[in-house]
Each structure stands twice: as structure tokens, then as C-alpha cells.
Amino acid sequence: MACPYLEYRDADEAHSFDTERAYCTAVDAFVQPMRADICNDRYDLHHETDCEFYREAEGL
């Protein structure tokens, strides 16, 4: 299951993008593709244990 704070957006306030980019609502920022791998629980990574943004937002 993907992180509940992960969204994909194709624009921000000033720009539009050709492809959707990973956006973390826990920190209100676009994140790098490698970070999105954690958000999507890829490569034996898990957002509940491996993402400090998620853990802080959840108070863990």
C-alpha cells in the first residue's frame, strides 16, 4: 500500500509539467523519484519505517 501522503501532480502554482511528479503532502513539497520509491514501498522499503516525513507526520 502506498503512503497516504503521496500524490502525483502535473503542476504547481507557477509551472505545469509534461508528466506528473511525486508530491508529499506531509511536507507540502515535490519529492525526488527515489523518495517516491519509498512512498510506494518499492525495493523492500516501507514508508511506515523508512520515511522520516511519514513518521513525523504520524507522530512516530
Distance bins in CASP14 RR format, pairs under 12 A and 6 or more apart:
PFRMAT RR
TARGET T0000
AUTHOR 0000-0000-0000
RMODE 2
METHOD distances of the structure
MODEL  1
1 39 0 0 0 0 0 1 0 0 0 0 0
1 40 0 0 0 0 1 0 0 0 0 0 0
1 41 1 0 0 1 0 0 0 0 0 0 0
1 46 0 0 0 0 1 0 0 0 0 0 0
1 47 0 0 0 0 1 0 0 0 0 0 0
1 48 0 0 0 0 1 0 0 0 0 0 0
2 8 0 0 0 0 0 1 0 0 0 0 0
2 22 0 0 0 0 0 1 0 0 0 0 0
2 24 0 0 0 0 0 1 0 0 0 0 0
2 36 0 0 0 0 1 0 0 0 0 0 0
2 37 0 0 0 0 0 1 0 0 0 0 0
2 38 0 0 0 0 0 1 0 0 0 0 0
2 39 1 0 0 1 0 0 0 0 0 0 0
2 40 1 0 1 0 0 0 0 0 0 0 0
2 41 1 0 0 1 0 0 0 0 0 0 0
2 42 0 0 0 0 1 0 0 0 0 0 0
2 45 0 0 0 0 0 1 0 0 0 0 0
2 46 0 0 0 0 0 1 0 0 0 0 0
2 47 1 0 0 1 0 0 0 0 0 0 0
2 48 0 0 0 0 0 1 0 0 0 0 0
2 51 0 0 0 0 0 1 0 0 0 0 0
2 54 0 0 0 0 0 1 0 0 0 0 0
3 22 0 0 0 0 1 0 0 0 0 0 0
3 23 0 0 0 0 0 1 0 0 0 0 0
3 24 1 0 0 1 0 0 0 0 0 0 0
3 25 0 0 0 0 1 0 0 0 0 0 0
3 26 0 0 0 0 1 0 0 0 0 0 0
3 27 0 0 0 0 0 1 0 0 0 0 0
3 31 0 0 0 0 0 1 0 0 0 0 0
3 35 0 0 0 0 1 0 0 0 0 0 0
3 36 0 0 0 0 1 0 0 0 0 0 0
3 37 0 0 0 0 0 1 0 0 0 0 0
3 38 1 0 0 1 0 0 0 0 0 0 0
3 39 1 0 1 0 0 0 0 0 0 0 0
3 40 1 0 0 1 0 0 0 0 0 0 0
3 41 1 0 0 1 0 0 0 0 0 0 0
3 42 0 0 0 0 0 1 0 0 0 0 0
3 45 0 0 0 0 0 1 0 0 0 0 0
3 46 0 0 0 0 1 0 0 0 0 0 0
3 47 1 1 0 0 0 0 0 0 0 0 0
3 48 0 0 0 0 1 0 0 0 0 0 0
3 49 0 0 0 0 0 1 0 0 0 0 0
3 50 0 0 0 0 0 1 0 0 0 0 0
3 51 1 0 0 1 0 0 0 0 0 0 0
3 53 0 0 0 0 1 0 0 0 0 0 0
3 54 1 0 1 0 0 0 0 0 0 0 0
3 55 0 0 0 0 0 1 0 0 0 0 0
3 57 0 0 0 0 1 0 0 0 0 0 0
3 58 0 0 0 0 0 1 0 0 0 0 0
4 24 0 0 0 0 0 1 0 0 0 0 0
4 25 0 0 0 0 1 0 0 0 0 0 0
4 26 0 0 0 0 1 0 0 0 0 0 0
4 39 0 0 0 0 1 0 0 0 0 0 0
4 40 0 0 0 0 0 1 0 0 0 0 0
4 47 0 0 0 0 1 0 0 0 0 0 0
4 48 0 0 0 0 0 1 0 0 0 0 0
4 51 0 0 0 0 0 1 0 0 0 0 0
4 53 0 0 0 0 0 1 0 0 0 0 0
4 54 0 0 0 0 1 0 0 0 0 0 0
4 57 0 0 0 0 1 0 0 0 0 0 0
4 58 0 0 0 0 1 0 0 0 0 0 0
5 22 0 0 0 0 0 1 0 0 0 0 0
5 23 0 0 0 0 1 0 0 0 0 0 0
5 24 1 0 1 0 0 0 0 0 0 0 0
5 25 1 0 1 0 0 0 0 0 0 0 0
5 26 1 0 1 0 0 0 0 0 0 0 0
5 27 0 0 0 0 1 0 0 0 0 0 0
5 28 0 0 0 0 1 0 0 0 0 0 0
5 29 0 0 0 0 0 1 0 0 0 0 0
5 31 0 0 0 0 1 0 0 0 0 0 0
5 35 0 0 0 0 0 1 0 0 0 0 0
5 36 0 0 0 0 0 1 0 0 0 0 0
5 38 0 0 0 0 0 1 0 0 0 0 0
5 39 1 0 0 1 0 0 0 0 0 0 0
5 40 0 0 0 0 0 1 0 0 0 0 0
5 47 0 0 0 0 1 0 0 0 0 0 0
5 48 0 0 0 0 0 1 0 0 0 0 0
5 51 0 0 0 0 1 0 0 0 0 0 0
5 52 0 0 0 0 0 1 0 0 0 0 0
5 53 1 0 0 1 0 0 0 0 0 0 0
5 54 1 0 0 1 0 0 0 0 0 0 0
5 55 0 0 0 0 0 1 0 0 0 0 0
5 56 0 0 0 0 0 1 0 0 0 0 0
5 57 1 0 0 1 0 0 0 0 0 0 0
5 58 0 0 0 0 1 0 0 0 0 0 0
6 20 0 0 0 0 0 1 0 0 0 0 0
6 21 0 0 0 0 0 1 0 0 0 0 0
6 22 1 0 0 1 0 0 0 0 0 0 0
6 23 1 0 0 1 0 0 0 0 0 0 0
6 24 1 0 0 1 0 0 0 0 0 0 0
6 25 1 0 0 1 0 0 0 0 0 0 0
6 26 0 0 0 0 1 0 0 0 0 0 0
6 27 0 0 0 0 0 1 0 0 0 0 0
6 29 0 0 0 0 0 1 0 0 0 0 0
6 30 0 0 0 0 0 1 0 0 0 0 0
6 31 0 0 0 0 1 0 0 0 0 0 0
6 33 0 0 0 0 0 1 0 0 0 0 0
6 35 0 0 0 0 1 0 0 0 0 0 0
6 36 1 0 0 1 0 0 0 0 0 0 0
6 37 0 0 0 0 0 1 0 0 0 0 0
6 38 0 0 0 0 1 0 0 0 0 0 0
6 39 1 0 1 0 0 0 0 0 0 0 0
6 40 1 0 0 1 0 0 0 0 0 0 0
6 41 0 0 0 0 0 1 0 0 0 0 0
6 42 0 0 0 0 0 1 0 0 0 0 0
6 47 1 0 0 1 0 0 0 0 0 0 0
6 51 0 0 0 0 1 0 0 0 0 0 0
6 53 0 0 0 0 1 0 0 0 0 0 0
6 54 0 0 0 0 1 0 0 0 0 0 0
6 57 0 0 0 0 0 1 0 0 0 0 0
7 20 0 0 0 0 1 0 0 0 0 0 0
7 21 0 0 0 0 1 0 0 0 0 0 0
7 22 1 0 0 1 0 0 0 0 0 0 0
7 23 1 0 1 0 0 0 0 0 0 0 0
7 24 1 0 0 1 0 0 0 0 0 0 0
7 25 1 0 0 1 0 0 0 0 0 0 0
7 26 0 0 0 0 0 1 0 0 0 0 0
7 27 0 0 0 0 0 1 0 0 0 0 0
7 28 0 0 0 0 0 1 0 0 0 0 0
7 29 0 0 0 0 0 1 0 0 0 0 0
7 30 0 0 0 0 1 0 0 0 0 0 0
7 31 0 0 0 0 0 1 0 0 0 0 0
7 36 0 0 0 0 0 1 0 0 0 0 0
7 39 0 0 0 0 1 0 0 0 0 0 0
8 17 0 0 0 0 0 1 0 0 0 0 0
8 19 0 0 0 0 1 0 0 0 0 0 0
8 20 1 1 0 0 0 0 0 0 0 0 0
8 21 1 0 0 1 0 0 0 0 0 0 0
8 22 1 0 0 1 0 0 0 0 0 0 0
8 23 1 0 0 1 0 0 0 0 0 0 0
8 24 0 0 0 0 0 1 0 0 0 0 0
8 25 0 0 0 0 0 1 0 0 0 0 0
8 30 0 0 0 0 0 1 0 0 0 0 0
8 31 0 0 0 0 0 1 0 0 0 0 0
8 33 0 0 0 0 0 1 0 0 0 0 0
8 36 0 0 0 0 1 0 0 0 0 0 0
8 39 0 0 0 0 0 1 0 0 0 0 0
8 40 0 0 0 0 0 1 0 0 0 0 0
9 15 0 0 0 0 0 1 0 0 0 0 0
9 16 0 0 0 0 1 0 0 0 0 0 0
9 17 1 0 0 1 0 0 0 0 0 0 0
9 19 0 0 0 0 0 1 0 0 0 0 0
9 20 1 0 0 1 0 0 0 0 0 0 0
9 21 1 0 0 1 0 0 0 0 0 0 0
9 22 0 0 0 0 1 0 0 0 0 0 0
9 23 1 0 1 0 0 0 0 0 0 0 0
9 24 0 0 0 0 0 1 0 0 0 0 0
9 25 0 0 0 0 0 1 0 0 0 0 0
9 28 0 0 0 0 0 1 0 0 0 0 0
9 29 0 0 0 0 0 1 0 0 0 0 0
9 30 1 0 0 1 0 0 0 0 0 0 0
9 31 0 0 0 0 0 1 0 0 0 0 0
9 36 0 0 0 0 0 1 0 0 0 0 0
10 16 1 0 0 1 0 0 0 0 0 0 0
10 17 1 0 1 0 0 0 0 0 0 0 0
10 18 0 0 0 0 1 0 0 0 0 0 0
10 19 1 0 0 1 0 0 0 0 0 0 0
10 20 1 0 1 0 0 0 0 0 0 0 0
10 21 1 0 0 1 0 0 0 0 0 0 0
10 22 0 0 0 0 0 1 0 0 0 0 0
10 23 0 0 0 0 1 0 0 0 0 0 0
10 30 0 0 0 0 0 1 0 0 0 0 0
11 17 1 0 0 1 0 0 0 0 0 0 0
11 18 0 0 0 0 0 1 0 0 0 0 0
11 19 0 0 0 0 0 1 0 0 0 0 0
11 20 0 0 0 0 1 0 0 0 0 0 0
11 21 0 0 0 0 1 0 0 0 0 0 0
11 23 0 0 0 0 0 1 0 0 0 0 0
11 30 0 0 0 0 0 1 0 0 0 0 0
12 20 0 0 0 0 0 1 0 0 0 0 0
12 21 0 0 0 0 1 0 0 0 0 0 0
12 23 0 0 0 0 1 0 0 0 0 0 0
12 28 0 0 0 0 0 1 0 0 0 0 0
12 29 0 0 0 0 1 0 0 0 0 0 0
12 30 1 0 0 1 0 0 0 0 0 0 0
13 28 0 0 0 0 0 1 0 0 0 0 0
13 30 0 0 0 0 0 1 0 0 0 0 0
15 21 0 0 0 0 0 1 0 0 0 0 0
15 30 0 0 0 0 0 1 0 0 0 0 0
17 23 0 0 0 0 0 1 0 0 0 0 0
17 30 0 0 0 0 1 0 0 0 0 0 0
19 33 0 0 0 0 0 1 0 0 0 0 0
20 30 0 0 0 0 0 1 0 0 0 0 0
20 33 0 0 0 0 0 1 0 0 0 0 0
20 36 0 0 0 0 0 1 0 0 0 0 0
21 29 0 0 0 0 0 1 0 0 0 0 0
21 30 1 0 1 0 0 0 0 0 0 0 0
21 31 0 0 0 0 1 0 0 0 0 0 0
21 32 0 0 0 0 1 0 0 0 0 0 0
21 33 0 0 0 0 1 0 0 0 0 0 0
21 35 0 0 0 0 0 1 0 0 0 0 0
21 36 0 0 0 0 1 0 0 0 0 0 0
22 29 0 0 0 0 1 0 0 0 0 0 0
22 30 1 0 0 1 0 0 0 0 0 0 0
22 31 1 0 1 0 0 0 0 0 0 0 0
22 32 1 0 0 1 0 0 0 0 0 0 0
22 33 1 0 0 1 0 0 0 0 0 0 0
22 34 0 0 0 0 1 0 0 0 0 0 0
22 35 1 0 0 1 0 0 0 0 0 0 0
22 36 1 1 0 0 0 0 0 0 0 0 0
22 37 0 0 0 0 1 0 0 0 0 0 0
22 38 0 0 0 0 0 1 0 0 0 0 0
22 39 1 0 0 1 0 0 0 0 0 0 0
22 40 0 0 0 0 1 0 0 0 0 0 0
22 42 0 0 0 0 0 1 0 0 0 0 0
22 53 0 0 0 0 0 1 0 0 0 0 0
23 29 1 0 0 1 0 0 0 0 0 0 0
23 30 1 0 1 0 0 0 0 0 0 0 0
23 31 1 0 0 1 0 0 0 0 0 0 0
23 32 0 0 0 0 0 1 0 0 0 0 0
23 35 0 0 0 0 0 1 0 0 0 0 0
23 36 0 0 0 0 1 0 0 0 0 0 0
23 39 0 0 0 0 1 0 0 0 0 0 0
23 53 0 0 0 0 0 1 0 0 0 0 0
24 30 1 0 0 1 0 0 0 0 0 0 0
24 31 1 0 1 0 0 0 0 0 0 0 0
24 32 0 0 0 0 0 1 0 0 0 0 0
24 35 1 0 0 1 0 0 0 0 0 0 0
24 36 0 0 0 0 1 0 0 0 0 0 0
24 38 0 0 0 0 0 1 0 0 0 0 0
24 39 1 0 0 1 0 0 0 0 0 0 0
24 40 0 0 0 0 0 1 0 0 0 0 0
24 47 0 0 0 0 0 1 0 0 0 0 0
24 51 0 0 0 0 1 0 0 0 0 0 0
24 52 0 0 0 0 0 1 0 0 0 0 0
24 53 1 0 1 0 0 0 0 0 0 0 0
24 54 0 0 0 0 1 0 0 0 0 0 0
24 56 0 0 0 0 0 1 0 0 0 0 0
24 57 0 0 0 0 1 0 0 0 0 0 0
25 31 0 0 0 0 0 1 0 0 0 0 0
25 39 0 0 0 0 0 1 0 0 0 0 0
25 53 0 0 0 0 1 0 0 0 0 0 0
25 54 0 0 0 0 0 1 0 0 0 0 0
25 57 0 0 0 0 1 0 0 0 0 0 0
26 35 0 0 0 0 0 1 0 0 0 0 0
26 39 0 0 0 0 1 0 0 0 0 0 0
26 47 0 0 0 0 1 0 0 0 0 0 0
26 51 0 0 0 0 1 0 0 0 0 0 0
26 52 0 0 0 0 1 0 0 0 0 0 0
26 53 1 0 1 0 0 0 0 0 0 0 0
26 54 1 0 0 1 0 0 0 0 0 0 0
26 55 0 0 0 0 1 0 0 0 0 0 0
26 56 1 0 0 1 0 0 0 0 0 0 0
26 57 1 1 0 0 0 0 0 0 0 0 0
26 58 0 0 0 0 1 0 0 0 0 0 0
26 59 0 0 0 0 0 1 0 0 0 0 0
26 60 0 0 0 0 0 1 0 0 0 0 0
27 35 0 0 0 0 1 0 0 0 0 0 0
27 39 0 0 0 0 0 1 0 0 0 0 0
27 51 0 0 0 0 0 1 0 0 0 0 0
27 52 0 0 0 0 1 0 0 0 0 0 0
27 53 1 0 1 0 0 0 0 0 0 0 0
27 54 0 0 0 0 1 0 0 0 0 0 0
27 55 0 0 0 0 0 1 0 0 0 0 0
27 56 0 0 0 0 1 0 0 0 0 0 0
27 57 0 0 0 0 1 0 0 0 0 0 0
28 53 0 0 0 0 0 1 0 0 0 0 0
28 57 0 0 0 0 0 1 0 0 0 0 0
29 35 0 0 0 0 1 0 0 0 0 0 0
29 53 0 0 0 0 1 0 0 0 0 0 0
30 36 0 0 0 0 1 0 0 0 0 0 0
30 39 0 0 0 0 0 1 0 0 0 0 0
31 37 0 0 0 0 0 1 0 0 0 0 0
31 38 0 0 0 0 1 0 0 0 0 0 0
31 39 1 0 0 1 0 0 0 0 0 0 0
31 40 0 0 0 0 0 1 0 0 0 0 0
31 47 0 0 0 0 0 1 0 0 0 0 0
31 51 0 0 0 0 1 0 0 0 0 0 0
31 52 0 0 0 0 0 1 0 0 0 0 0
31 53 0 0 0 0 1 0 0 0 0 0 0
31 54 0 0 0 0 0 1 0 0 0 0 0
32 38 0 0 0 0 0 1 0 0 0 0 0
32 39 0 0 0 0 0 1 0 0 0 0 0
33 39 0 0 0 0 0 1 0 0 0 0 0
33 40 0 0 0 0 0 1 0 0 0 0 0
33 42 0 0 0 0 0 1 0 0 0 0 0
34 40 0 0 0 0 0 1 0 0 0 0 0
34 42 0 0 0 0 1 0 0 0 0 0 0
34 43 0 0 0 0 1 0 0 0 0 0 0
34 45 0 0 0 0 1 0 0 0 0 0 0
34 50 0 0 0 0 0 1 0 0 0 0 0
34 51 0 0 0 0 0 1 0 0 0 0 0
35 42 0 0 0 0 0 1 0 0 0 0 0
35 45 0 0 0 0 0 1 0 0 0 0 0
35 47 0 0 0 0 1 0 0 0 0 0 0
35 50 0 0 0 0 0 1 0 0 0 0 0
35 51 1 0 0 1 0 0 0 0 0 0 0
35 52 0 0 0 0 0 1 0 0 0 0 0
35 53 0 0 0 0 1 0 0 0 0 0 0
35 54 0 0 0 0 0 1 0 0 0 0 0
36 42 0 0 0 0 1 0 0 0 0 0 0
36 43 0 0 0 0 0 1 0 0 0 0 0
36 45 0 0 0 0 0 1 0 0 0 0 0
36 47 0 0 0 0 0 1 0 0 0 0 0
36 51 0 0 0 0 0 1 0 0 0 0 0
36 53 0 0 0 0 0 1 0 0 0 0 0
37 43 1 0 1 0 0 0 0 0 0 0 0
37 44 0 0 0 0 0 1 0 0 0 0 0
37 45 1 0 0 1 0 0 0 0 0 0 0
37 46 0 0 0 0 0 1 0 0 0 0 0
37 47 0 0 0 0 1 0 0 0 0 0 0
37 50 0 0 0 0 1 0 0 0 0 0 0
37 51 0 0 0 0 0 1 0 0 0 0 0
38 44 0 0 0 0 0 1 0 0 0 0 0
38 45 1 0 1 0 0 0 0 0 0 0 0
38 46 1 0 0 1 0 0 0 0 0 0 0
38 47 1 0 1 0 0 0 0 0 0 0 0
38 48 0 0 0 0 0 1 0 0 0 0 0
38 49 0 0 0 0 1 0 0 0 0 0 0
38 50 1 0 1 0 0 0 0 0 0 0 0
38 51 1 0 1 0 0 0 0 0 0 0 0
38 52 0 0 0 0 1 0 0 0 0 0 0
38 53 0 0 0 0 1 0 0 0 0 0 0
38 54 0 0 0 0 1 0 0 0 0 0 0
38 55 0 0 0 0 0 1 0 0 0 0 0
39 45 0 0 0 0 1 0 0 0 0 0 0
39 46 0 0 0 0 0 1 0 0 0 0 0
39 47 1 0 1 0 0 0 0 0 0 0 0
39 48 0 0 0 0 0 1 0 0 0 0 0
39 50 0 0 0 0 1 0 0 0 0 0 0
39 51 1 0 0 1 0 0 0 0 0 0 0
39 53 0 0 0 0 1 0 0 0 0 0 0
39 54 1 0 0 1 0 0 0 0 0 0 0
40 46 0 0 0 0 0 1 0 0 0 0 0
40 47 0 0 0 0 1 0 0 0 0 0 0
40 50 0 0 0 0 0 1 0 0 0 0 0
40 51 0 0 0 0 0 1 0 0 0 0 0
41 47 1 0 0 1 0 0 0 0 0 0 0
41 48 0 0 0 0 1 0 0 0 0 0 0
41 49 0 0 0 0 0 1 0 0 0 0 0
41 50 0 0 0 0 1 0 0 0 0 0 0
41 51 0 0 0 0 1 0 0 0 0 0 0
41 54 0 0 0 0 0 1 0 0 0 0 0
42 50 0 0 0 0 0 1 0 0 0 0 0
43 50 0 0 0 0 1 0 0 0 0 0 0
44 50 0 0 0 0 1 0 0 0 0 0 0
45 51 0 0 0 0 1 0 0 0 0 0 0
45 54 0 0 0 0 0 1 0 0 0 0 0
46 54 0 0 0 0 1 0 0 0 0 0 0
46 55 0 0 0 0 0 1 0 0 0 0 0
47 53 0 0 0 0 1 0 0 0 0 0 0
47 54 1 0 1 0 0 0 0 0 0 0 0
47 55 0 0 0 0 1 0 0 0 0 0 0
47 57 0 0 0 0 0 1 0 0 0 0 0
47 58 0 0 0 0 1 0 0 0 0 0 0
47 60 0 0 0 0 0 1 0 0 0 0 0
48 54 1 0 0 1 0 0 0 0 0 0 0
48 55 1 0 0 1 0 0 0 0 0 0 0
48 57 0 0 0 0 0 1 0 0 0 0 0
48 58 0 0 0 0 1 0 0 0 0 0 0
48 59 0 0 0 0 0 1 0 0 0 0 0
48 60 1 0 0 1 0 0 0 0 0 0 0
49 55 1 0 0 1 0 0 0 0 0 0 0
49 58 0 0 0 0 0 1 0 0 0 0 0
49 60 0 0 0 0 1 0 0 0 0 0 0
50 60 0 0 0 0 0 1 0 0 0 0 0
51 57 0 0 0 0 1 0 0 0 0 0 0
51 58 0 0 0 0 1 0 0 0 0 0 0
51 60 0 0 0 0 0 1 0 0 0 0 0
52 58 0 0 0 0 0 1 0 0 0 0 0
52 59 0 0 0 0 0 1 0 0 0 0 0
52 60 0 0 0 0 1 0 0 0 0 0 0
53 59 0 0 0 0 0 1 0 0 0 0 0
53 60 0 0 0 0 0 1 0 0 0 0 0
54 60 1 0 0 1 0 0 0 0 0 0 0
END
